[in-house]
Structure formats: C-alpha cells, structure tokens
Amino acid sequence: MMAKITINEALCKGCGMCVNACPKNLLVLATDHINAKGYHPATITDMAQCVGCTSCAIMCPDVVITVEK
C-alpha cells in the first residue's frame, strides 16, 4: 500500500526539518518556486517510494504535512 503525503505549501516556511527527517531522502525544498510568504516550500520527489513512516510530519514545527496510509 502506498502512502500519500500532502504538504500545505502555502504555510510551509522552508525550514528543512522534514527534509532531514526523511529516511528515504524523498523530500526537498523546491528550487523552482516560492510560496506567498517568500519561502521555498518542501516537496516530495517520488511519492511511490514513500513508506509512510510519518517522520516528516512529526518533525514539522508548523504541522503542514499530512501522511495518509
């Protein structure tokens, strides 16, 4: 079963804590766009590889990541 990650990019402040927390290195800070707050939001590179461990959501200080299994 594949996990699904949803990142509320509008509220993400680009701190990178989720990027560091991902054991599969699937999260990156977007380099091609910024959000309304002026930050490069986190984004997932390959949803199919996500195991749904929720490390990213747990580490997010602004609770902008939702993980569904």
Secondary structure, DSSP 4 states (H G I P E B T S, - for coil): ---EEEE-TTT-----HHHHH-TT--EEE-SS---TTS---EEES-GGG-----HHHHH-TT--EEEE-
